[in-house]
Amino acid sequence: MDIKKITDGLSVSGQIQVDDMAKLARRGFRAVVCNRPDGEAPDQPAHEEMQRAAEAAGLAFLYLPVTPGIVTEETAEAFRAALTELPGPVFGYCRTGTRTTTLWSLAMAKEKSVVDILAATKAAGYDMSGVARRIANGGVTPTDSVEDAKFDVVVVGGGAAGVALASSLKARKPDLEIAIIDPAGTHYYQPGWTMVGAGVFDAQTTAKTMGSLIPRGVHWLKSAVAAFEPKNNAVILDGCRVVKYDRLVVCPGLKLDWTGIEGLTETLGKNGVTSNYRYDLAPYTWKLVQELKGGKAIFTQPPMPIKCAGAPQKALYLSAHEWETRGVLPNIKIDFMNAGGVLFGVKDYVPALEGYIARYGANVNFFHNLVAIDGPGKTATFEIAKPDADPDADKETITVDFDMIHVVPPQVAPDFIRVSPLADAAGWVDVDQVTLRHKEYDNIWSLGDVMNAPNAKTAAAARMQAPVVADNIAADIDGKSPQSAYNGYGSCPLTVEKGKIVLAEFGYGGVLLPSFPKWLLDGTKPTRKAWILKEQILPPVYWKAMLRGKEWLIKPEKVHAK
């Protein structure tokens, strides 16, 4: 038996034999459901035989046959009733376990979200995306007239990548019918939150209404995506609304997994616990920095990938500079707890950063990952996982005190992406890293934080990716092969003090890709010019150029013929 657990109350497998019933009883199961009709295979025991064996082992037994490819609403409802009435946990089987899993998916459609159902079944090794539309429709088969809309291009995500791409594409092909799908009513300039946490920007300047930023002539569907049907060129929205497309662009950003750290959600925004990764918390960072006159300040960084890999230490540098300016830095012990093994992934920028770490007297602790936090008790627990450690050994943990802690949560692809047919094994949209086209579906592209190209997840990267994807979609519409190539460009303005920035610009493999000649601005060294760029130039470039399809200082490379 290859038993797959769907929930605590249900596990499934393919065909079992008579003598397996006693084994199931010993494993703690109390009931068995057979979903395989008799006579499908010559080596298949009849259900009466299986029922006698189950009852002999003290198990309840239900025969609920399902014809392959025909899972009716009535059978799903009967299965739901069985899960309620039979003693649990329940074990279900058919030829492969797929029919039993499908029954459970449809039976739970009125109780659980599409994403939760697809996640549970995918974790057990079953792909239920083929019935996602029925799940979204409460387990009931939708009518043929369910299609709500059809567009030339559908863009999932109205963040920096989505709006920039729609604008760039509209500039190339003005007659295209384009729709952006995003449930959010507010669009945020997230690169500004580091500056909010340092008292440089007001939080309100980093937010605008989504409606004011949707490009002219582009439709905005204010809804959440429930599932994808790439073989049908369809996106399923909450409520089982179906949006069809000729071409799809997936760029919803990533998910900040605040619940991934035990105790964090209960204490965020109080007890000295803050994060510049949330709009409403960045002002609290500045409040804590102003109030701290002595004690211990901790800054954390989770395992990669995360958006803007430099942001965790930006908070450290700007806070330390404020304490230095006020003359209280000698009274404050600073710890940087980094789950990774390097200060920054591109070695050319490390010497300048190490100089500021020494200047501020910060202690850098590598391979320290925050796993739990006790806000009222002012303690944080870290798991130490060095790469040469025995993977089977118990992880070493340490608990440290703090007066202030800046937390960066672990980050993953959104749930509806991770359970979709578009995702790779790690849950990210699977693209060619040069053309940003999906590896399996030729009419799907992805950009921004959610795709799996090995680049830095920054707004600057999305700004470079948008014209690449726009060029390649336009070429595809014209019947041509991909024209533009993404070189992995990303930028991270490392704010090492108020008034100076180390401007990290790099591409795939850590290759330096500076935007300015070295005599004008040397990005490997802290400069006032880079600070002016970050503080005064980049915000209007974001709002007035990038989001409006104006590709200033951007010229994508051309795809090299193979």
Buried (B, 14 or more C-beta within 10 A) or exposed (E): BEBBEBBEEBBBBBBBBBEBBBBBBEEEBBBBBBBBBBEBEEEBBEBEEBBBBBEEBEBBBBBBBBEEEEBEBEBBBBBBEBBEEBEBBBBBBBBBBBBBBBBBBBBBBEEBBBBBBBBBBBEBEBBBBBBBBBBBBBBBEBEEEBBBBBBBBBBBBBBBBBBBBBBBBBBBBEEBBBBBBBEBEEBBBBBBBBBBBBBBBEBEEBEBEBEEBBBEEBBBBEBBBBBBBBEEBBBBBBEBBBBBBBBBBBBBBBBBEBEBBEBBEEBBEEBBBBBBBBBEBBBBBBEBBEEBEEBBBBBBBBEEBBBBBBBBBBBBBBBBBBBBEEEBBEEBBBBBBBBBEEBBBBEBBBEBBEBBBEBBEBEBBBBBBBBBBBBEEBBBBBBBBEEEEEEEEEEEBEEBBBBBBBBBBBBBBBBBBBBBBBBBEEBBBBBBBBBBBBBEBEBBBBBBBBBBBEBBBBBBBBBBBBBBBBBBBBBBBEEEEBBBBBBBBBBBBBBBBBBBBBBBBBBBEEEBBBBBEEEEBBBBBBBEBBBEBBBEEBBEBBBEBBBBBBBEEBEBBEBEEE
